[in-house]
Amino acid sequence: MADFEFNAEPGQRPVPVCLVARELKSNASLAIWQGELRLLRAPPYRIDHDALFVAFYASAEIGCHLALGWPAPARTLDLFTEFRVLTNGLPTMAGNSLVGALIHHGLDAISVAEKDEMRRLVLRGGPWTDAERAAIIEYCASDVDGLARLLPVMLPTILNRPHGLGQSLLRGRAMAALAAIEHNGVPIDVPTFERLGAGWEHIRDRLIADIDRDFGVFDGRTFKADRFAAYLARQGLPWPRLASGVLDLSDDAFREMARAHPVISPLRELRTSLSALRLSDLTVGADGRNRTILSAFRARTIRNAPSNTKFVFGPSTWLRSLIKPPLGTGVAYIDYSSQEFGIAAALSGDRRMIEAYQSGDVYLAFAKQAALAPETATKASHPTVRDLCKTVVLGIGYGMEAESLSSRIGKSPAHARELISLHRQTYPTFWRWSQGAADVALLNGSISTVFGWVLHIGGDVNERSIRNFPCQANAAEMLRLASCLGIERGIEICAPVHDAVLIVAPLDRLEADIEIMRMAMAEASRVVLDGFECRTDVTVVRYPDRYSDPRGVVMWRKVANLLSLG
């Protein structure tokens, strides 16, 4: 059992302050201060396949291993992930921290206030007095003491699960991969980032004027709902409304509508940038890499939950154009193609859904299967029908009902219900499976992924969330396993992004690393889906070019143009 205290400047790798570890069988313990840690070439404890490394939120401890040049443990049991499995979806008395886990199990724990005070002392940085050093060591040891109390209480539950320790070790393995990804970080064009930060206030008003030329919805820096309603009417664009009848102006609504109607994307990017963009929050280290805690296993669906302001993939999509491979390297964005549709097809066993996925274009395939387009239709010949079917397929995948779909497509609720009915008729096996999964979850009080990540059905979980869980959570399991395989095979993964990974490699190895990563992602899909393989797509960028997200290209070009003028 081990615990590090460390500090880290924004965007930087952790700087270990001290380590306390205890061997469970012998109860032998050690405490090592900063200077001595730097002299060690390997951990002062076993980390081979026959040893079990126990921690709470293990990516922090393994991140300290990597910062010290030590290898990651071969076998990790993370009591944080296991506590999340135990309580996911249920209220906890004191959160998901070690203190919260101890309190949940009726065990002694230091107060939250005392823990916060000690963390502030560590984060303040040195030099520390002898008394402060002793206090930090004692505080670090208290976390190991907490692990020693918590492990025997949690272990019987872990071992009594259908797969015993296996799925727990897989989650520990994933935390090691996430630690490596955080260690790598995303390469950023620092000079442009600094120019953008310095000039943002200067160019905001010109940016509004430039983009609003096509929309006419701003009054100064203020977005006007009545002007936007008039714009929608002029363009004949549908838009979702709230129960009160007014336009839904939430970012979720803008994001969904921008997907269906790309013409809206620049306006959505502008609104997001004006309301939430704080460039100073984007954490970039001295080596030009964007790093932040990826917050693994935080979301109910097991997806990562990094800060939307600190992570380059969190804010507006145009900011992703700050990603630039270093000299002599390239980056590749590798994403699963229609991942959740493929998962739904495989898990439900719906033959026609599987055929649609294997066709290579699930939206056009649905159009043909539902007789909305002829068998000879192509993406070029029937773009409008394909776009409509894309909205239907994606919307149903997220649990959208007729009223919401009606707003998205600009058709009557009756027409939206007819489209949903067509989906039900086309994929009846999927719908029976989906309803069955929700019924069993409500009956049993829980639902889980193929790797045993459990969502407990509490009072605030609705049926739509339960229906979405199998596809979303198993998608996260798939990407997490792919990340493990990629890291373990020597790929420098910089970031996991929903259904994708960003990797970086020297130019002479880039194509080979892309192939290794794609094979890892294919293998992960076969493991999760019992042999069914999900396809991947890849976008490659070589130095000196920069990465860009298609949804943010227009906005980035406008920003870059204004920066060059200023």
C-alpha positions in Angstrom: 0.0 0.0 0.0 1.5 3.4 -1.0 0.7 7.1 -1.0 2.7 10.0 -2.4 2.4 13.7 -1.5 3.3 15.9 -4.4 2.7 19.3 -5.9 2.5 20.4 -9.5 2.2 23.7 -11.3 -0.6 23.9 -13.9 0.3 21.8 -16.9 3.4 20.4 -15.3 4.2 16.8 -14.3 3.9 16.1 -10.5 6.9 16.8 -8.3 6.9 14.1 -5.5 7.4 15.5 -2.0 7.4 12.2 0.0 6.4 8.6 -0.2 5.0 6.4 2.5 4.4 2.6 1.8 3.5 -0.4 3.9 3.8 -4.1 3.1 0.6 -5.8 4.2 1.8 -9.2 5.3 4.8 -8.0 7.4 3.4 -4.6 8.3 6.8 -3.2 7.5 6.7 0.4 6.4 8.9 3.1 4.9 8.9 6.8 4.6 11.1 8.6 2.1 11.5 12.4 1.7 11.9 14.2 -1.6 15.7 14.3 -1.9 16.1 10.6 -1.3 13.3 9.8 -3.7 15.2 11.4 -6.6 18.2 9.2 -5.9 16.2 5.9 -6.3 16.3 4.4 -9.8 13.4 2.0 -9.0 10.6 1.8 -6.4 11.6 0.6 -2.9 9.0 -2.2 -3.1 8.1 -4.9 -5.5 6.0 -4.0 -8.5 6.2 -7.3 -10.5 3.3 -9.5 -11.6 3.3 -11.4 -8.3 2.9 -8.3 -6.2 -0.2 -6.2 -5.7 0.1 -2.4 -5.6 -2.8 -0.9 -3.6 -3.6 2.8 -3.7 -6.6 5.2 -3.7 -6.9 7.0 -7.0 -3.8 5.2 -8.3 -3.1 7.3 -11.3 -1.8 10.0 -8.9 0.7 7.5 -7.4 1.6 6.0 -10.7 2.1 9.5 -12.1 4.7 10.1 -9.4 6.4 6.8 -10.4 6.6 8.1 -14.0 7.9 11.5 -12.9 10.7 9.8 -10.9 11.5 7.6 -13.9 10.1 4.4 -12.3 8.0 1.9 -14.1 4.3 1.4 -13.3 3.3 -1.5 -11.1 2.3 -4.6 -13.1 -0.8 -5.3 -10.9 -2.8 -2.4 -9.3 -5.9 -2.5 -7.0 -7.4 1.0 -6.8 -9.8 1.3 -4.0 -11.1 4.5 -5.5 -12.4 2.8 -8.6 -13.8 -0.1 -6.5 -15.6 2.4 -4.2 -17.1 4.1 -7.3 -18.4 0.7 -8.5 -19.9 0.1 -5.1 -21.7 3.5 -4.9 -22.1 4.7 -8.5 -25.6 6.2 -8.8 -26.1 6.2 -5.1 -25.7 9.2 -2.7 -22.6 9.0 -0.5 -22.1 10.6 2.9 -18.8 12.4 2.2 -18.1 12.1 -1.5 -15.7 9.7 -3.3 -12.4 10.6 -1.6 -10.5 8.3 0.7 -12.1 10.1 3.7 -15.5 9.6 2.1 -14.9 5.8 1.5 -13.7 5.4 5.1 -16.8 7.2 6.5 -19.1 5.2 4.2 -17.7 2.0 5.7 -17.9 3.3 9.3 -14.1 3.6 9.7 -12.1 6.4 11.4 -10.8 9.2 9.1 -9.2 12.5 9.5 -11.4 15.5 9.1 -11.9 17.1 5.7 -10.7 20.4 7.1 -7.4 18.8 8.4 -6.9 17.1 5.1 -7.4 20.4 3.2 -5.0 22.2 5.6 -2.2 19.6 5.0 -2.8 19.7 1.2 -2.3 23.4 1.2 1.0 23.0 3.1 2.2 20.5 0.5 1.1 22.6 -2.4 2.7 25.7 -1.0 6.0 24.1 -1.8 9.3 24.2 0.1 11.4 24.9 1.8 9.6 23.3 4.8 10.7 23.5 8.4 11.6 20.2 10.2 8.2 20.4 11.9 6.4 20.9 8.6 8.3 18.0 7.1 7.3 15.7 10.0 3.7 16.8 9.7 3.6 16.1 5.9 5.1 12.6 6.5 2.6 12.0 9.2 -0.2 13.1 7.0 1.0 10.9 4.1 1.2 8.0 6.6 -2.4 8.6 7.7 -3.6 7.9 4.1 -1.7 4.6 4.1 -3.2 3.8 7.5 -6.6 4.6 5.9 -5.8 2.2 3.1 -4.8 -0.5 5.6 -8.2 -0.1 7.4 -10.2 0.1 4.1 -8.7 -2.8 2.2 -9.9 -5.7 4.5 -13.4 -4.2 4.6 -13.7 -3.9 0.8 -11.8 -7.0 -0.3 -14.5 -9.6 0.5 -17.0 -7.6 -1.7 -14.4 -7.4 -4.5 -13.5 -11.1 -4.3 -17.2 -12.2 -4.2 -18.0 -10.6 -7.5 -18.5 -13.0 -10.4 -15.1 -12.4 -11.9 -13.3 -12.0 -8.6 -10.3 -9.7 -8.7 -10.0 -9.7 -12.5 -12.2 -6.8 -13.3 -10.8 -4.7 -10.4 -7.3 -5.3 -11.8 -8.4 -4.2 -15.2 -9.6 -0.9 -13.7 -6.2 -0.6 -12.0 -4.5 -1.3 -15.3 -6.6 1.5 -16.8 -5.5 3.9 -14.1 -1.9 3.1 -15.0 -2.6 3.9 -18.7 -4.4 7.1 -17.7 -1.3 8.1 -15.7 0.9 7.6 -18.7 -1.5 9.7 -20.9 -1.5 12.5 -18.3 2.3 12.2 -18.2 2.5 12.6 -22.0 0.2 15.6 -22.4 -1.1 17.2 -25.6 1.5 19.2 -27.7 0.4 22.9 -28.0 1.5 25.7 -30.3 2.7 27.8 -27.4 3.6 31.0 -29.3 0.2 31.1 -30.9 -1.4 30.3 -27.6 0.4 33.2 -25.9 -0.5 35.6 -28.7 -4.1 34.5 -28.5 -4.2 35.0 -24.7 -2.6 38.4 -25.0 -4.9 39.6 -27.8 -8.2 38.0 -26.9 -9.8 41.0 -25.3 -8.5 43.2 -28.2 -10.1 41.0 -30.9 -13.4 39.9 -29.2 -15.4 42.8 -30.5 -14.0 42.5 -34.1 -14.7 38.7 -33.9 -18.3 39.4 -32.9 -18.7 41.8 -35.8 -17.1 39.4 -38.3 -19.2 36.4 -37.4 -22.4 38.3 -36.7 -22.3 39.7 -40.2 -23.9 36.4 -41.3 -26.4 36.2 -38.5 -27.3 39.7 -37.2 -28.1 38.5 -33.7 -25.8 40.6 -31.5 -26.2 44.0 -30.0 -22.7 44.9 -29.0 -21.5 41.8 -26.9 -25.1 40.8 -26.1 -26.8 37.9 -27.9 -30.4 38.9 -28.6 -33.0 36.0 -28.6 -35.5 38.0 -30.7 -32.9 38.6 -33.5 -32.0 35.0 -33.4 -35.6 34.0 -33.8 -35.9 36.3 -36.8 -32.7 34.8 -38.3 -34.1 31.2 -37.9 -37.4 32.3 -39.6 -35.5 33.9 -42.5 -33.4 30.7 -43.0 -36.3 28.3 -42.4 -34.3 26.5 -39.8 -36.0 24.5 -37.1 -35.1 25.0 -33.4 -36.0 23.2 -30.2 -38.2 25.1 -27.7 -38.7 24.9 -24.0 -42.0 23.9 -22.4 -42.8 27.6 -22.1 -42.6 27.9 -25.9 -39.4 30.1 -26.0 -36.3 29.0 -27.9 -34.0 26.7 -26.1 -30.7 28.7 -26.0 -28.7 26.3 -23.9 -25.3 25.1 -25.1 -26.7 21.6 -25.4 -29.3 22.8 -27.9 -26.7 24.8 -29.9 -24.4 21.8 -29.9 -27.1 19.4 -31.2 -28.4 21.8 -33.8 -24.8 22.6 -35.0 -24.4 18.9 -35.7 -27.6 18.9 -37.8 -27.0 22.3 -39.4 -23.3 23.1 -39.7 -24.1 26.7 -40.7 -24.8 27.3 -37.0 -21.4 26.2 -35.9 -19.6 29.5 -36.0 -22.4 31.1 -33.9 -22.3 28.3 -31.4 -18.5 28.6 -31.2 -18.7 32.3 -30.7 -21.3 32.1 -28.0 -19.4 29.5 -26.1 -16.2 31.5 -26.4 -17.8 34.7 -25.1 -19.6 33.0 -22.2 -17.1 30.4 -20.9 -13.7 30.8 -22.6 -10.9 31.7 -20.1 -7.7 31.1 -22.0 -5.6 31.5 -18.8 -7.3 28.4 -17.5 -5.9 26.1 -20.2 -3.0 24.4 -18.4 0.2 24.3 -20.5 3.5 23.1 -19.0 7.0 24.5 -19.7 7.5 21.7 -22.2 4.5 23.0 -24.3 2.2 20.1 -23.3 -1.4 20.6 -22.1 -1.9 18.5 -19.0 -4.7 18.2 -16.5 -6.2 15.4 -14.4 -8.4 13.3 -16.7 -10.7 12.4 -13.8 -11.1 8.8 -14.7 -14.1 6.8 -13.5 -15.8 10.0 -12.3 -18.9 9.9 -14.6 -21.7 7.5 -14.0 -21.1 6.1 -17.5 -17.4 5.5 -16.6 -16.3 8.2 -19.1 -13.4 10.5 -18.0 -14.5 13.9 -16.7 -11.5 16.3 -17.2 -12.0 20.1 -16.6 -13.7 21.8 -19.6 -11.5 24.8 -19.0 -8.1 23.2 -18.4 -8.2 20.5 -21.1 -7.7 21.6 -24.7 -10.5 19.3 -25.9 -12.9 20.8 -23.4 -13.7 24.4 -24.5 -14.8 25.5 -28.0 -13.7 23.2 -30.8 -11.8 25.9 -32.6 -9.3 26.0 -29.8 -8.2 22.5 -30.9 -6.3 24.2 -33.7 -3.8 25.1 -31.0 -2.7 21.4 -31.1 0.5 21.2 -33.2 3.0 18.3 -33.4 6.5 19.2 -32.3 9.4 19.4 -34.8 10.0 16.1 -36.5 6.8 14.5 -35.3 3.2 14.1 -36.3 -0.1 13.6 -34.5 -3.0 11.3 -35.4 -6.6 11.5 -34.1 -8.0 8.0 -34.3 -11.7 7.6 -33.6 -14.2 4.8 -33.6 -16.6 5.1 -36.5 -20.3 5.2 -35.3 -19.1 3.5 -32.2 -22.3 3.5 -30.1 -24.4 2.3 -33.1 -22.0 -0.6 -33.5 -22.2 -1.4 -29.8 -26.0 -1.4 -29.9 -26.0 -3.7 -32.9 -23.5 -6.1 -31.4 -25.0 -6.3 -27.9 -28.6 -6.5 -29.1 -27.8 -9.0 -31.9 -30.0 -7.1 -34.3 -29.2 -8.6 -37.7 -30.3 -5.6 -39.7 -28.5 -3.2 -37.4 -25.3 -5.2 -37.8 -25.8 -5.1 -41.6 -26.2 -1.3 -41.4 -23.0 -0.9 -39.5 -21.1 -3.2 -41.8 -22.3 -1.2 -44.8 -19.9 1.6 -43.7 -22.6 4.4 -43.6 -25.2 3.6 -40.9 -27.3 6.7 -41.7 -27.7 5.9 -45.4 -28.2 2.3 -44.6 -31.1 3.2 -42.3 -32.6 5.4 -45.0 -32.6 2.4 -47.4 -33.8 -0.2 -44.8 -36.6 2.1 -43.8 -37.5 2.7 -47.5 -36.8 6.5 -47.1 -34.2 6.2 -50.0 -33.8 3.8 -52.9 -31.2 1.0 -52.8 -29.1 2.9 -55.3 -28.9 6.0 -53.1 -25.5 7.5 -52.2 -24.3 10.2 -49.9 -24.0 12.5 -52.9 -27.3 11.7 -54.4 -29.5 11.9 -51.3 -27.7 14.2 -48.8 -31.0 15.6 -47.4 -32.4 12.2 -46.6 -29.1 11.0 -45.2 -28.9 14.1 -42.9 -32.4 13.5 -41.7 -31.6 9.9 -40.9 -28.4 10.9 -39.2 -30.4 13.1 -36.8 -32.9 10.3 -36.2 -30.3 7.7 -35.6 -28.1 9.9 -33.3 -31.1 11.3 -31.5 -32.6 7.8 -30.7 -29.1 6.7 -29.6 -29.3 9.4 -26.9 -32.9 8.6 -25.9 -34.5 11.5 -27.9 -38.3 11.4 -28.0 -40.7 12.7 -30.5 -41.1 16.3 -29.2 -37.3 16.8 -29.2 -36.8 15.2 -32.5 -39.5 17.3 -34.0 -37.7 20.4 -32.9 -34.4 19.1 -34.3 -35.7 18.3 -37.8 -38.3 21.1 -38.1 -41.1 18.7 -38.7 -44.4 18.1 -36.8 -44.4 15.8 -33.8 -46.5 13.4 -35.8 -43.8 13.2 -38.4 -41.2 12.7 -35.7 -43.2 9.9 -34.2 -43.5 8.3 -37.6 -39.7 8.4 -38.0 -39.2 6.8 -34.6 -41.8 4.2 -35.5 -39.8 3.4 -38.7 -36.7 3.0 -36.6 -38.6 0.6 -34.3 -39.9 -1.4 -37.3 -36.5 -1.5 -38.9 -34.6 -2.7 -35.8 -37.1 -4.6 -33.6 -34.5 -6.8 -32.0 -32.6 -3.8 -30.8 -35.7 -2.2 -29.3 -36.7 -5.4 -27.5 -33.2 -5.6 -26.1 -33.1 -2.0 -25.0 -36.5 -2.3 -23.3 -35.4 -5.6 -21.7 -32.2 -4.0 -20.4 -34.1 -1.2 -18.8 -36.7 -3.5 -17.3 -34.1 -5.8 -15.7 -32.2 -2.8 -14.4 -35.3 -1.4 -12.7 -36.2 -4.8 -11.4 -32.8 -5.6 -10.0 -31.8 -2.1 -9.0 -28.6 -2.0 -11.1 -27.2 -2.4 -14.6 -23.6 -3.1 -15.5 -21.1 -3.2 -18.4 -19.4 -6.2 -19.7 -16.4 -5.5 -17.4 -18.6 -5.1 -14.3 -18.9 -1.3 -14.0 -22.2 -0.9 -12.1 -24.8 1.8 -12.2 -27.1 1.5 -9.2 -30.6 2.7 -9.9 -31.2 5.5 -7.4 -34.1 7.9 -7.1 -32.6 10.4 -9.6 -31.9 8.0 -12.4 -34.5 8.1 -15.2 -35.3 5.4 -17.7 -33.7 7.2 -20.6 -30.4 7.2 -18.7 -30.8 3.5 -18.1 -31.5 2.9 -21.8 -28.4 4.9 -22.8 -26.1 3.3 -20.2 -25.2 0.0 -22.1 -24.0 1.8 -25.2 -22.3 4.8 -23.5 -20.7 2.9 -20.7 -19.4 0.0 -22.8 -18.1 2.5 -25.3 -16.0 4.0 -22.4 -14.9 0.5 -21.5 -13.8 -0.1 -25.0 -11.8 3.1 -25.3 -10.2 2.5 -21.9 -9.1 -1.0 -22.9 -7.8 0.3 -26.2 -5.8 2.9 -24.2 -4.3 0.2 -22.0 -3.3 -1.8 -25.1 -1.8 1.2 -26.9 0.2 2.4 -23.9 1.5 -1.1 -23.2 2.6 -1.4 -26.8 4.7 1.7 -26.7 2.3 4.2 -28.3 2.5 7.8 -27.0 -1.2 8.5 -26.4 -1.7 12.2 -25.6 -5.4 12.3 -24.9 -8.5 10.2 -24.8 -11.4 12.1 -26.3 -14.9 10.5 -26.0 -14.6 7.8 -28.7 -11.1 8.7 -29.9 -7.4 9.0 -28.9 -4.8 11.5 -30.0 -1.3 10.0 -30.4 2.1 11.6 -31.3 5.1 9.9 -32.9 8.3 10.7 -34.7 7.6 11.1 -38.4 9.6 8.0 -39.4 7.4 5.9 -37.0 4.1 7.7 -37.3 2.4 5.3 -39.8 3.5 2.2 -37.9 2.3 3.7 -34.6 -1.1 4.5 -36.2 -1.5 1.0 -37.4 -0.5 -0.4 -33.9 -3.1 1.9 -32.3 -5.8 1.0 -34.8 -5.2 -2.7 -34.2 -5.4 -2.1 -30.4 -8.7 -0.3 -30.8 -10.0 -3.1 -33.1 -8.9 -5.7 -30.5 -10.6 -3.8 -27.7 -13.8 -3.7 -29.6 -13.7 -7.5 -30.2 -13.0 -8.1 -26.5 -15.9 -5.9 -25.3 -18.3 -7.1 -28.0 -17.5 -10.8 -28.1 -15.9 -10.8 -31.5 -17.7 -7.9 -33.2 -15.2 -5.3 -34.5 -15.8 -1.6 -34.6 -14.1 0.4 -37.4 -11.8 3.4 -36.9 -11.1 6.5 -38.8 -7.9 8.5 -38.7 -6.8 12.1 -39.2 -3.1 12.6 -39.6 -1.2 15.9 -39.1 2.5 16.3 -39.7 4.7 19.1 -38.5 4.6 22.0 -39.3 0.8 21.7 -39.9 -1.7 22.0 -37.0 -4.6 19.8 -36.0 -8.1 21.2 -36.5 -11.6 20.0 -35.8 -13.9 20.5 -38.8 -16.6 22.1 -36.6 -14.2 24.9 -35.5 -12.3 25.6 -38.8 -14.4 28.7 -39.7 -14.0 30.2 -36.3 -10.3 29.5 -36.1 -9.6 31.1 -39.5 -11.4 34.2 -38.4 -9.5 34.3 -35.1 -6.2 33.7 -36.8 -6.9 36.4 -39.4 -7.7 38.9 -36.6 -4.6 38.0 -34.7 -2.5 38.6 -37.8 -4.1 42.1 -38.1 -3.6 42.9 -34.5 
